[in-house]
Amino acid sequence: MKNISKYKVEYGILIPLIIFAIISITTVYSAQNLLPEYSSNLYLKQLIWYVLGFGIAYFIMFIGNKFLYNSAYILYVINVILLILILFFGKEVNNSKCWFELGFFSLQPSEFMKVILILTLSRMINDFNTEYDNPSVETEFKFILKVMLIVFIPSVLTFIEPDTGAVIIYLVTTMTMLFIGGIRKRWFFSLFLIIFVFLGILFAIYFINQDLFISIFGTNFFYRIDRILNWSSGSGGQLTNSLIAIGSAGILGHGFNKTPIYFPELQTDFIYGVFSSNYGLIGSILLIILFIYFDINLINSASKTYDNKDKYTIAGIVSMLVFQQIWSLSMTIGLLPIMGITLPFISYGGSSLLSYMFLVGIIFNVSNQSLRYTN
């Protein structure tokens, strides 16, 4: 066996990350000129987050994935406690309590719960498959109930904040990991049927008797449903101005630091609108190609590993990132509802970026493990 460095990284993942960092910092710089209520150092903060993020990735490589899997339940409990505390002590922004204000930066526990939930579910699925080679339907059903409970607790707490986008991501990653974990397909059919019936009843009440809907679910939930169902009307300034900025960019764009119009959250949820307005159709296509190249390399990492926990983890990571990429890009151009879902590695934000770089450390560990087996 060849001597493989413990901290060797896969360049097919590292190089796109460096390009993402450059794109993110420069695009945030371009966005902040239209944000007079913010200080002029957003791009410097993003640079600091990236430096800290690469440090976190290296630290995760140092401690190894085994330590993370062994600590998954402890990390889960800690983050659930943080989700509870934030409902009482969180900083309220736009009627949402999603952040702890810590002076220089704000901490958003729901971002880290995405990571911790992936680690927790990986361990649960691996332990179940190791214990039961061919589980009975009853045994598998009990396991699914345990998984549902683990996902339900942070989902409810996050939904109350409210952060609907994060809840959807929890569910998407859970379904993907269970599917990769070999759970019988009948459970997915049953779940989709339950969701279909629930949504049918929900929307029936909404359209037939909105007063009854509000009395059952409350005005806050009514507002969220109303916002989702009416996103395509384009009546909101956020989507309208985003479409104007993108549509007027043409093939090559307006140029760096020349975003033509303001729209809310352009440094976070709508960062793609800023990038596309600056660099036009060509720049947008190149960014999408870069995301695809990055995602393919993540999938290749999973295909090479001999550790099932790593396979489940990479499946969760890929599903989370791809879902966010598709939704964030689509909502910016009006194809999907606006759900407050950021564009991974590009949008401004310390908690989200640090959580992604946490995952990058896990991915590098998987790559290193694969190299040790193949050499």
N, C-alpha and C positions, 0 to 999 in steps of 0.2 A: 504494500500500500504506500502511495506517495505521501509525503509530508504536506498536508493541506493546512494553510493558516486558518486559525479559528475565526478570524475576523475578516476573511475574504468576502467581498461583495460581488454581486452579479451586475455587470455593467449595463445589461439590458434593462435593469431596473434603476440603477443609480443615475445614469445619464439622463433619462427622461425626468427624474426627480430634480436634477439641477436645472434643466430647462423649465420645468414647472415653477421653480423658485424664481428664476429670472422673469418669466411671464407674470407671475403673481405680483412681485414687488413693483415692476414697472407699470402694471395695469392699476394697482392700488394707488400708485403715484398719480396716474392720470385721472383716477376717479376722485381723489381728494380735493382737487381744484374746484369741484362743483359742490363741495361740502363745507360751507362757511362755518357751520356750527361745530365742526370738528377741528382739532388742532392740526398743524401742518406736518405732523411726523408719523402719519399712519404707515407710510411705506417703510420708515425706519423700524417701527414696531414689528411689521411683518418680517423684515430682515432678521430682527432679533428672534422672532418665533422660529424662523427657519434654522438659525444657528442652534438654538436650544433643541429644536426638533431633531436635527442630525445628532446632537449629543445624546438625546433620549434613545434614538435608534441604536447608537453605539452601546449605550448602557444595557439595552435589552439584549443585544448580541453578547454582552459580557456575562449577564446572569443566565441566559439560555431559556429556551421555551419550556423545558422541563420544570424549572422553578415557577414559571407563570401558570402552568397547568396545575401544579400542586397548590398554588396560592389562589386559584380561581374563585373558590367559594368564599374565602376571606375578603378578596377584593370586591366580590359581588355584594356581600353584606355591607361593607364600608360605603359603597356607592349608593346602595338603597337608602342608607341612613342620610347621606348627603342629599338625595332627592327629597327626603322627608323634610330635612332642615331648610331646604331652599324655599319651601312653601311658606315658611314662617319668617325667614331672615333674608330671603333673596331680594335682589335689586329688581324693581319693576320697571320694565321698558316696554312701551307700546302695549300696556295691559297684560304683559307676560312676566312671570317671575321665573326666569330661567338661569339667572346668574348670581354668583356671590361676588360682591364688589371687594377686591383685595388691593385697592390702591392703584398700582401701576397697570393691573389688568383685571379682567373679570373671568371667573371660573364657571364653566357650564358643565355640570355633572352629566347631563344627558348625552353629551358628546363622548365622554369616557365610558358611559354605560354601553354604548355600541360595541366598544372594544371588549369590555369585560364580559358582556353577554356572549360574545363569540367564543371567548376562552372557556366560559362556564359550560356552554352547550357542547363544545368540543369534548370536554372531559366527560360530561354526562353520556353523550352518545357513544364514546369509546368504551367507557366502563360498562355500559349496557350491552354492547356488541361483544365485548370480551367475556362477560358473564353468561350471556345467552347466545349460543350458536344458532339455534333455530327456535326463537321464542314463540310461545303460544299467543293467540289473539288477545287473550285476557292479560297476559304479562305485558305485551306491547301497548295495550290500551292504558294500563296503569303507568307505564313509563311516559306516554304522551301526556297524561294528566299532570305528571310531575314537571314536565317541560313547560306545559301551559301555565302552571303556577309560577315557575321561575320567570317566565316572560310577562305574565299578567301583572305582577307586582310593580316592576319599573314602568310598564306601559301605562298603568292607571296613574301613577305619580307624575309621569311625564305629561300625560294628557291633561291633567289638572293645571299644569303650569300656565298656559297650555303650549305644547310643542307637538302638534299633530304630525309633522314631518318625521320627527325622530321615532314616534310610535310606529309609523308605517315601516320605517327602516328596520326596527326591531323585528317586526312580523316577517318582512321579506327575507332577512338573514336566517331567521328561525326555520322558515319553510324550506329554504334552500339547503340548509345543513341537515335537516331531517331527511330530505330527499336523497342527498348524497350519502347519508348514513344508512340507507337501505331499509327505511321504514316502509311497511306495506302500503301500496298505492291506494288502497281502499280508504285509508284515513284522510288522504288528501282530497279524494272525491267527497267524502262526508263533510270535511271542513268547508270546501267550496260551496257545497249545498247549503250548509248552515249560514254561511256568509251571504249567499244569494238571497235566502229567505229573509234574513235579518234586514238586509239593505232594501229588499222589496217592501217590507213592512214600514221601515223607517221613512222611505221616500213617499210611500202611500200616505202616511200621516202628514208629512210635510206639505204635499201638494193638495190634499183634501181639506185639512184643518190645521192651519199654522198655529192657531191659538192653543189647540190641544198639544201640538208638538212642543211649544214653548213651556207649557205647564208640566210636561213629562220630562223633557231634556234640559230645559232652561234656556235663557236668552243667549248665553255665550255659545252654546253648541249650535243653536239656531243660526247665529251669525256666521259660524264657521261653515256650516252646510250651505248657507245662502251664498257665501263667498266662493265656495267650490263650484256650485252649480252655475254661477253667473260669471265665471272668469272669462269666458269666450266673448262676452259682449263688448269687452274692451273699454268699458265705461270708466275704469280706474286710470288715473294719471300714470301710475307705475308701469302698467303694461303698454299703454298707448305711447308714452314717451320712449320706452325701450324699443318698440317697433319702429318709431320714427328714427331713432339713433341708428338702429341696425339697417333699416331700409334705405336710408340716405347715404350709407357708407359706400355702396357700389362694390366694385371688384377689389380695389386696393385700400379702401377706407379713407377716413379723414386725416389720418396720420397720428403719430404718437402725441399724447397729451392734448388731443383736439376733440374730445367728446362734445358733440354739438348741443346737448340738452340734458337737463337734470331729471332724474327719476329716483324715487326713494329706494334706499338699500342698494345703491348701485355698487358699493364696495364689497357687499356680501352676497346676498341672494341673486343680484342681477349683475354680477361681475362680467359675465359673458357678454352682456349688452355693451359694456364699456370696451371690452377687447374687440368685439366684432365691429363696433363703430370706428375704432382706431385703425384696424387692419383689414377690414372689409371681408369679402367672400373668401379670398385666397387665405388670409390669416385664419379665418374660422375653420376652413377645411383642414389646414395644417394642424391646428390644435386638436381637432377630432381624430385625425390620423395618429397623433402623438398619444392620445388617450387609448386608442385601440392597440397600438404597439405595446404600451405599458401593461394593459390588461392581459394581452396574450402572453407576455412574459410571466405574469403572475400565475396564469393557468398552467404554463409549462413547469413552473416551480412545483405546483401541486402534483403534476403528473409524474415527477421524478422521485418524490419522497416515498419512503417505505413506512413512515409513521402515520397511522390512521388519524391520530389527533391533528397532525399537521394538515392532512388532506381536508378534514372538516373545517379547520380554521381558515385555510386558504379559500375554501368554498364560501365561507361566510364573508371573508374580506372582499372577494371578487364580486359577490352579489351585492354587497353594500355599496362598493365604489361604482359599479356599473349602473345600479339603480339611481344613485345620486347624480351621476353624469348625465344619464338620459333625462331624468326629471328636471334637473337644473337647466340644461340646455333647452329643453322643450318648453318649460314654463316661461323662459325669457322671450321666446318667439310666439307665445300664445297657443301652443299645441296641447299643453296640460295645465291644470289649475295651479295657481300660485300657493305653494305650501311652505315657504320658508326653508327650502332645501338648498344648501350651498353647493358650490362646485368644488369637489375635492382638490386640494393642493393649490387652488387658484384664488378662491374667495378669501377675503381678509377675516382673521379671527384666530386668537391664540389657542383656545380650547380645542377647536376643530382640527387645526393644523398639528398640534402636539399629539392629539389622539391618532391622526393618520400616521405620523412619524413613529409612534409606538408600534403601529401595525407594520411599518416598514422594517423595524428591527426584527419582528417575528418572521417576516418574509425572508430577510437575509439569513436568519437562522435556519430556515427550511432549505434554502439554497446551499448553505454550507453542509448541512446534513446529507443532502443529495450528493454533493461532491465527495464526501467521505466514503459513501457507499459505492460510488462508481469508480473511485480511484484506489 
